[in-house]
């Protein structure tokens, strides 16, 4: 038999969890309208990732950095990002049953589930601006035209 205080704690905990789940779903729907919430296995990946929501920094097919992709798209299933032309060619070459080319990802890709969502463009723009912050041209020196006297 439970004591009264522990039962109250249990009820408060249950209400808090219910509130949290509803809050999380509301936030998800604002940013990902029309997309299902990720399953538990995807939540673990997101929670352990860095501050950025982007899972890969290069296209696994073209090898280009995401910041250089002309037409980026994201898989609705696994959230990996690709160059549109490369991933569509890859999926079609596998008779529309292509496994994600990202190492270790078991998801199956479909042409209609590889899309350019509005958030993707924003995330890539943020990556571009962050990469520009780390490149400081005023610190770079040109050592190619040193006089021989300076080298000694």
Secondary structure, DSSP 8 states (H G I E B T S, - for coil): ---HHHHHHHHHHHHHHHHHHHHHHHHHHHHSTT-----HHHHHHHHHS-SS--S-SB-TTT--BGGG-SSEEEETTT--EEEHHHHHHHHHHTTT-EE-SSTT---EE-GGGEE--HHHHHHHHHHHHHHHHH--GGG----TT--HHHH-
